[in-house]
Amino acid sequence: MKNRLIALLLLVFLLIPFTAASAEAQTALSINPSATTLQAGQSATLALRITDAQDLYAYDITLRYDPALVEITAIDNGSFLQGGFTAAQILDKTAGTAQLAFTTIPPFMAQSGSGELATFKVKAKSNGSARISIENIQLLKKDATAIEAASTTGTVTVTGGAATEAPRPASNPGGAAEEGQPLQLLNPAAPASMQEPGASMTQPTSAPAGQDQPSAEPAVRSTVVPSAPLPEEDPQDDGGLPPLVWMIPLGLALLAIGYFGGNFLRARTRK
């Protein structure tokens, strides 16, 4: 009988660690409420709930969603952990993620149990069902020991919003005429350098009463390219030398003749 009692006590002591480990493995994170329905443009505050936490001291989590359907506009620490500070609070509306990190500081203690770990505000954008998943989960004890946790996904259903459509291409691109519509022509009243393709032609004024309306003839778009101006001819360019060129040596020759002729006459007079 005594031996049986000792064996039973040993079995109980062996089962205690497995029971504690099983209790820690039950820690779970979930979106509360798990399913929400919103009209397009409406907002609601949801909670990130933790269940069966064991000595939780700090955490770092990321929520992921479809940015085409919903948008998380705010995320804050909940009521489960108090007496600390927010280490990270990042909203990426393009990638569709919201990250929150929080740690307790002394003299506040680690917490165990269940409660609201964080709260976040979600805004509905377009019709559809958006999943909100919990990723990159890091739950830590005071000694930095990791706490394993499972997670479940929440859903936000958006109704009542107009379905988004792809933008339609601009009609009549580049001034091209559509079927059943007249061709748009250049405005003949504007200078050629200021005319743009697609500029409509001004409508002619109506003729006075009693006169026949002139028949409309199709206008033709034309481009006039001015020819390059011809170089002007120089009236003095007759193939010979310019007048100034031959007048200078002629004048010099006359001066030389006058000078030497005068000396010759004076010399003969003296004789």
C-alpha positions as a LaTeX table, in Angstrom:
\begin{tabular}{lrrr}
\hline
Residue & $x$ (\AA) & $y$ (\AA) & $z$ (\AA) \\
\hline
Met1 & 0.00 & 0.00 & 0.00 \\
Lys2 & 2.82 & 2.35 & 0.89 \\
Asn3 & 4.60 & 1.62 & $-2.36$ \\
Arg4 & 1.45 & 2.41 & $-4.36$ \\
Leu5 & 1.09 & 5.79 & $-2.62$ \\
Ile6 & 4.70 & 6.69 & $-3.40$ \\
Ala7 & 4.20 & 5.73 & $-7.06$ \\
Leu8 & 1.06 & 7.84 & $-7.28$ \\
Leu9 & 2.84 & 10.89 & $-5.83$ \\
Leu10 & 5.68 & 10.48 & $-8.28$ \\
Leu11 & 3.18 & 10.33 & $-11.17$ \\
Val12 & 1.52 & 13.55 & $-9.99$ \\
Phe13 & 4.84 & 15.40 & $-9.78$ \\
Leu14 & 5.74 & 14.18 & $-13.28$ \\
Leu15 & 2.44 & 15.41 & $-14.72$ \\
Ile16 & 2.69 & 18.94 & $-13.23$ \\
Pro17 & 5.18 & 20.32 & $-15.88$ \\
Phe18 & 3.12 & 18.91 & $-18.74$ \\
Thr19 & $-0.01$ & 20.48 & $-17.30$ \\
Ala20 & 1.70 & 23.91 & $-17.04$ \\
Ala21 & 3.05 & 23.65 & $-20.58$ \\
Ser22 & $-0.42$ & 22.70 & $-21.85$ \\
Ala23 & $-1.90$ & 25.73 & $-20.11$ \\
Glu24 & 0.66 & 28.07 & $-21.71$ \\
Ala25 & 0.04 & 26.60 & $-25.17$ \\
Gln26 & $-3.62$ & 27.62 & $-24.90$ \\
Thr27 & $-2.78$ & 31.33 & $-25.18$ \\
Ala28 & $-4.69$ & 32.66 & $-28.18$ \\
Leu29 & $-5.30$ & 35.92 & $-30.03$ \\
Ser30 & $-8.54$ & 36.76 & $-31.85$ \\
Ile31 & $-10.49$ & 39.65 & $-33.41$ \\
Asn32 & $-13.54$ & 40.67 & $-31.39$ \\
Pro33 & $-16.12$ & 40.59 & $-32.82$ \\
Ser34 & $-14.95$ & 37.96 & $-35.29$ \\
Ala35 & $-17.41$ & 39.11 & $-37.99$ \\
Thr36 & $-18.52$ & 42.71 & $-38.61$ \\
Thr37 & $-20.75$ & 44.23 & $-41.31$ \\
Leu38 & $-20.37$ & 47.89 & $-42.27$ \\
Gln39 & $-21.76$ & 50.22 & $-44.90$ \\
Ala40 & $-19.21$ & 51.81 & $-47.22$ \\
Gly41 & $-17.86$ & 54.90 & $-45.47$ \\
Gln42 & $-18.74$ & 53.70 & $-41.94$ \\
Ser43 & $-16.16$ & 53.03 & $-39.21$ \\
Ala44 & $-16.11$ & 50.70 & $-36.21$ \\
Thr45 & $-13.77$ & 50.02 & $-33.30$ \\
Leu46 & $-12.71$ & 46.38 & $-32.92$ \\
Ala47 & $-10.60$ & 44.66 & $-30.30$ \\
Leu48 & $-7.63$ & 42.32 & $-30.39$ \\
Arg49 & $-8.42$ & 39.91 & $-27.58$ \\
Ile50 & $-5.93$ & 37.66 & $-25.75$ \\
Thr51 & $-7.04$ & 34.50 & $-23.98$ \\
Asp52 & $-5.23$ & 32.55 & $-21.24$ \\
Ala53 & $-2.06$ & 34.64 & $-21.20$ \\
Gln54 & 0.69 & 33.62 & $-18.78$ \\
Asp55 & 2.89 & 36.36 & $-17.30$ \\
Leu56 & 2.66 & 38.60 & $-20.35$ \\
Tyr57 & 4.99 & 41.60 & $-20.07$ \\
Ala58 & 5.37 & 42.90 & $-23.63$ \\
Tyr59 & 4.04 & 42.23 & $-27.11$ \\
Asp60 & 4.55 & 43.12 & $-30.79$ \\
Ile61 & 1.84 & 42.23 & $-33.32$ \\
Thr62 & 0.85 & 43.18 & $-36.89$ \\
Leu63 & $-2.64$ & 43.21 & $-38.38$ \\
Arg64 & $-2.97$ & 42.65 & $-42.13$ \\
Tyr65 & $-6.03$ & 43.54 & $-44.26$ \\
Asp66 & $-7.12$ & 44.23 & $-47.84$ \\
Pro67 & $-6.53$ & 47.97 & $-48.45$ \\
Ala68 & $-8.93$ & 47.96 & $-51.41$ \\
Leu69 & $-11.89$ & 47.06 & $-49.16$ \\
Val70 & $-11.13$ & 48.43 & $-45.68$ \\
Glu71 & $-8.62$ & 50.64 & $-43.91$ \\
Ile72 & $-7.28$ & 50.63 & $-40.34$ \\
Thr73 & $-7.07$ & 54.27 & $-39.31$ \\
Ala74 & $-5.89$ & 53.86 & $-35.68$ \\
Ile75 & $-4.48$ & 51.22 & $-33.32$ \\
Asp76 & $-3.81$ & 51.57 & $-29.57$ \\
Asn77 & $-2.90$ & 49.52 & $-26.52$ \\
Gly78 & $-5.86$ & 47.94 & $-24.76$ \\
Ser79 & $-6.74$ & 47.50 & $-21.11$ \\
Phe80 & $-4.94$ & 44.18 & $-20.50$ \\
Leu81 & $-1.47$ & 45.64 & $-20.01$ \\
Gln82 & $-1.13$ & 48.90 & $-18.09$ \\
Gly83 & 1.79 & 50.95 & $-16.84$ \\
Gly84 & 4.09 & 51.01 & $-19.87$ \\
Phe85 & 4.68 & 52.75 & $-23.17$ \\
Thr86 & 4.07 & 52.15 & $-26.86$ \\
Ala87 & 7.32 & 51.14 & $-28.57$ \\
Ala88 & 5.93 & 51.05 & $-32.15$ \\
Gln89 & 2.71 & 52.23 & $-33.76$ \\
Ile90 & 2.92 & 52.02 & $-37.57$ \\
Leu91 & 0.05 & 52.28 & $-40.06$ \\
Asp92 & 0.81 & 51.40 & $-43.69$ \\
Lys93 & $-2.40$ & 52.04 & $-45.63$ \\
Thr94 & $-0.77$ & 51.13 & $-48.95$ \\
Ala95 & 0.48 & 47.70 & $-47.87$ \\
Gly96 & $-2.57$ & 47.14 & $-45.65$ \\
Thr97 & $-0.78$ & 46.60 & $-42.31$ \\
Ala98 & $-1.03$ & 48.02 & $-38.78$ \\
Gln99 & 1.76 & 47.28 & $-36.27$ \\
Leu100 & 1.64 & 47.86 & $-32.51$ \\
Ala101 & 4.33 & 47.13 & $-29.91$ \\
Phe102 & 3.89 & 47.76 & $-26.16$ \\
Thr103 & 5.98 & 46.96 & $-23.08$ \\
Thr104 & 5.33 & 47.17 & $-19.37$ \\
Ile105 & 7.81 & 49.01 & $-17.13$ \\
Pro106 & 8.48 & 48.67 & $-13.38$ \\
Pro107 & 6.92 & 48.84 & $-10.90$ \\
Phe108 & 4.04 & 47.35 & $-12.90$ \\
Met109 & 3.86 & 43.59 & $-13.10$ \\
Ala110 & 3.27 & 41.06 & $-15.86$ \\
Gln111 & $-0.33$ & 40.00 & $-16.40$ \\
Ser112 & $-2.03$ & 36.65 & $-16.76$ \\
Gly113 & $-5.54$ & 35.81 & $-17.88$ \\
Ser114 & $-7.72$ & 37.19 & $-20.68$ \\
Gly115 & $-8.66$ & 40.66 & $-21.90$ \\
Glu116 & $-8.35$ & 43.31 & $-24.61$ \\
Leu117 & $-4.72$ & 43.42 & $-25.70$ \\
Ala118 & $-5.32$ & 46.23 & $-28.21$ \\
Thr119 & $-8.07$ & 48.17 & $-29.96$ \\
Phe120 & $-8.14$ & 49.41 & $-33.55$ \\
Lys121 & $-10.49$ & 51.43 & $-35.74$ \\
Val122 & $-11.43$ & 50.11 & $-39.17$ \\
Lys123 & $-13.14$ & 52.06 & $-41.99$ \\
Ala124 & $-15.16$ & 50.43 & $-44.78$ \\
Lys125 & $-14.27$ & 51.48 & $-48.33$ \\
Ser126 & $-15.65$ & 49.21 & $-51.08$ \\
Asn127 & $-18.02$ & 46.26 & $-51.32$ \\
Gly128 & $-16.54$ & 42.91 & $-50.40$ \\
Ser129 & $-15.41$ & 40.69 & $-47.55$ \\
Ala130 & $-12.07$ & 41.69 & $-46.00$ \\
Arg131 & $-10.08$ & 39.32 & $-43.79$ \\
Ile132 & $-8.10$ & 40.76 & $-40.89$ \\
Ser133 & $-5.30$ & 38.42 & $-39.91$ \\
Ile134 & $-2.87$ & 38.58 & $-36.97$ \\
Glu135 & 0.77 & 38.19 & $-38.03$ \\
Asn136 & 4.30 & 38.50 & $-36.64$ \\
Ile137 & 3.12 & 37.65 & $-33.12$ \\
Gln138 & 5.69 & 38.22 & $-30.36$ \\
Leu139 & 4.50 & 37.75 & $-26.78$ \\
Leu140 & 7.17 & 38.03 & $-24.10$ \\
Lys141 & 7.52 & 37.47 & $-20.38$ \\
Lys142 & 9.58 & 39.79 & $-18.17$ \\
Asp143 & 12.68 & 37.64 & $-18.65$ \\
Ala144 & 12.18 & 37.86 & $-22.47$ \\
Thr145 & 10.91 & 34.29 & $-22.68$ \\
Ala146 & 8.61 & 33.88 & $-25.66$ \\
Ile147 & 4.99 & 32.86 & $-25.15$ \\
Glu148 & 3.54 & 30.72 & $-27.91$ \\
Ala149 & 0.07 & 31.67 & $-29.06$ \\
Ala150 & $-2.44$ & 30.71 & $-31.70$ \\
Ser151 & $-4.50$ & 33.23 & $-33.67$ \\
Thr152 & $-7.79$ & 33.37 & $-35.54$ \\
Thr153 & $-8.81$ & 35.66 & $-38.40$ \\
Gly154 & $-11.60$ & 38.22 & $-38.29$ \\
Thr155 & $-13.84$ & 39.34 & $-41.16$ \\
Val156 & $-15.29$ & 42.73 & $-42.09$ \\
Thr157 & $-18.04$ & 42.67 & $-44.74$ \\
Val158 & $-18.65$ & 45.93 & $-46.61$ \\
Thr159 & $-22.02$ & 46.55 & $-48.27$ \\
Gly160 & $-23.89$ & 49.48 & $-49.80$ \\
Gly161 & $-20.95$ & 50.98 & $-51.63$ \\
Ala162 & $-20.71$ & 51.61 & $-55.36$ \\
Ala163 & $-18.52$ & 49.12 & $-57.16$ \\
Thr164 & $-15.30$ & 50.68 & $-58.32$ \\
Glu165 & $-14.78$ & 50.82 & $-62.10$ \\
Ala166 & $-11.64$ & 51.23 & $-64.11$ \\
Pro167 & $-11.30$ & 54.73 & $-65.55$ \\
Arg168 & $-12.58$ & 54.99 & $-69.13$ \\
Pro169 & $-10.27$ & 56.43 & $-71.77$ \\
Ala170 & $-10.95$ & 60.03 & $-72.77$ \\
Ser171 & $-13.35$ & 60.29 & $-75.69$ \\
Asn172 & $-12.16$ & 61.65 & $-79.02$ \\
Pro173 & $-8.43$ & 61.48 & $-78.22$ \\
Gly174 & $-6.18$ & 63.71 & $-80.31$ \\
Gly175 & $-9.13$ & 65.34 & $-82.07$ \\
Ala176 & $-10.06$ & 62.16 & $-83.97$ \\
Ala177 & $-13.65$ & 62.08 & $-85.14$ \\
Glu178 & $-15.98$ & 59.52 & $-83.64$ \\
Glu179 & $-18.57$ & 57.66 & $-85.65$ \\
Gly180 & $-21.56$ & 59.88 & $-86.40$ \\
Gln181 & $-19.75$ & 63.10 & $-85.41$ \\
Pro182 & $-18.18$ & 65.71 & $-87.73$ \\
Leu183 & $-14.45$ & 65.97 & $-88.01$ \\
Gln184 & $-12.98$ & 68.80 & $-85.95$ \\
Leu185 & $-10.75$ & 71.09 & $-88.02$ \\
Leu186 & $-8.17$ & 73.72 & $-87.35$ \\
Asn187 & $-9.39$ & 77.22 & $-86.69$ \\
Pro188 & $-8.51$ & 79.19 & $-89.86$ \\
Ala189 & $-8.70$ & 82.51 & $-87.96$ \\
Ala190 & $-5.77$ & 81.61 & $-85.69$ \\
Pro191 & $-2.13$ & 81.84 & $-86.76$ \\
Ala192 & $-0.57$ & 78.62 & $-87.98$ \\
Ser193 & 1.86 & 78.57 & $-85.01$ \\
Met194 & $-0.99$ & 78.77 & $-82.47$ \\
Gln195 & $-3.33$ & 76.21 & $-84.02$ \\
Glu196 & $-3.71$ & 72.96 & $-82.11$ \\
Pro197 & $-5.11$ & 69.64 & $-83.27$ \\
Gly198 & $-8.70$ & 69.23 & $-82.17$ \\
Ala199 & $-9.52$ & 72.97 & $-82.11$ \\
Ser200 & $-13.03$ & 73.35 & $-83.52$ \\
Met201 & $-13.71$ & 75.62 & $-86.50$ \\
Thr202 & $-15.85$ & 78.69 & $-85.87$ \\
Gln203 & $-19.37$ & 78.39 & $-87.21$ \\
Pro204 & $-20.32$ & 80.75 & $-90.10$ \\
Thr205 & $-23.02$ & 83.31 & $-89.46$ \\
Ser206 & $-26.38$ & 82.71 & $-91.08$ \\
Ala207 & $-27.32$ & 84.70 & $-94.20$ \\
Pro208 & $-30.05$ & 87.36 & $-94.00$ \\
Ala209 & $-33.62$ & 86.29 & $-94.47$ \\
Gly210 & $-34.66$ & 85.91 & $-98.09$ \\
Gln211 & $-31.25$ & 84.91 & $-99.34$ \\
Asp212 & $-30.23$ & 81.43 & $-100.22$ \\
Gln213 & $-27.97$ & 79.70 & $-97.75$ \\
Pro214 & $-24.63$ & 78.83 & $-99.36$ \\
Ser215 & $-24.07$ & 75.12 & $-99.66$ \\
Ala216 & $-21.65$ & 73.80 & $-97.06$ \\
Glu217 & $-18.50$ & 72.40 & $-98.52$ \\
Pro218 & $-16.19$ & 70.17 & $-96.56$ \\
Ala219 & $-13.24$ & 72.11 & $-95.21$ \\
Val220 & $-9.86$ & 70.69 & $-95.90$ \\
Arg221 & $-7.05$ & 70.83 & $-93.41$ \\
Ser222 & $-3.95$ & 72.09 & $-95.09$ \\
Thr223 & $-0.57$ & 73.23 & $-93.96$ \\
Val224 & 1.21 & 76.02 & $-95.87$ \\
Val225 & 4.95 & 75.78 & $-95.72$ \\
Pro226 & 6.49 & 79.17 & $-96.75$ \\
Ser227 & 9.40 & 78.91 & $-99.13$ \\
Ala228 & 12.75 & 80.26 & $-98.05$ \\
Pro229 & 13.34 & 83.86 & $-99.30$ \\
Leu230 & 15.76 & 84.18 & $-102.19$ \\
Pro231 & 18.93 & 86.20 & $-101.54$ \\
Glu232 & 18.76 & 89.75 & $-102.88$ \\
Glu233 & 21.11 & 90.64 & $-105.72$ \\
Asp234 & 23.70 & 93.36 & $-105.15$ \\
Pro235 & 23.28 & 96.00 & $-107.87$ \\
Gln236 & 27.05 & 96.68 & $-107.76$ \\
Asp237 & 27.93 & 93.04 & $-108.17$ \\
Asp238 & 28.34 & 93.09 & $-111.97$ \\
Gly239 & 31.39 & 90.90 & $-112.07$ \\
Gly240 & 33.85 & 93.88 & $-111.97$ \\
Leu241 & 35.56 & 95.71 & $-109.16$ \\
Pro242 & 33.57 & 98.09 & $-106.97$ \\
Pro243 & 33.97 & 101.83 & $-107.85$ \\
Leu244 & 35.92 & 102.58 & $-104.68$ \\
Val245 & 38.55 & 99.97 & $-105.49$ \\
Trp246 & 39.64 & 101.49 & $-108.87$ \\
Met247 & 39.10 & 105.16 & $-107.83$ \\
Ile248 & 41.83 & 105.04 & $-105.16$ \\
Pro249 & 44.71 & 104.06 & $-107.49$ \\
Leu250 & 43.46 & 106.58 & $-110.13$ \\
Gly251 & 43.61 & 109.41 & $-107.61$ \\
Leu252 & 47.08 & 108.39 & $-106.48$ \\
Ala253 & 48.23 & 108.36 & $-110.12$ \\
Leu254 & 46.87 & 111.89 & $-110.71$ \\
Leu255 & 48.62 & 113.19 & $-107.58$ \\
Ala256 & 51.91 & 111.65 & $-108.74$ \\
Ile257 & 51.58 & 113.21 & $-112.21$ \\
Gly258 & 50.84 & 116.64 & $-110.75$ \\
Tyr259 & 53.75 & 116.43 & $-108.32$ \\
Phe260 & 56.39 & 115.33 & $-110.85$ \\
Gly261 & 55.00 & 117.59 & $-113.58$ \\
Gly262 & 55.23 & 120.66 & $-111.34$ \\
Asn263 & 58.86 & 119.89 & $-110.42$ \\
Phe264 & 59.73 & 119.45 & $-114.09$ \\
Leu265 & 58.22 & 122.84 & $-115.03$ \\
Arg266 & 59.98 & 124.64 & $-112.18$ \\
Ala267 & 63.30 & 123.14 & $-113.18$ \\
Arg268 & 62.99 & 124.37 & $-116.77$ \\
Thr269 & 61.93 & 127.83 & $-115.64$ \\
Arg270 & 65.07 & 128.23 & $-113.55$ \\
Lys271 & 67.24 & 127.35 & $-116.54$ \\
\hline
\end{tabular}
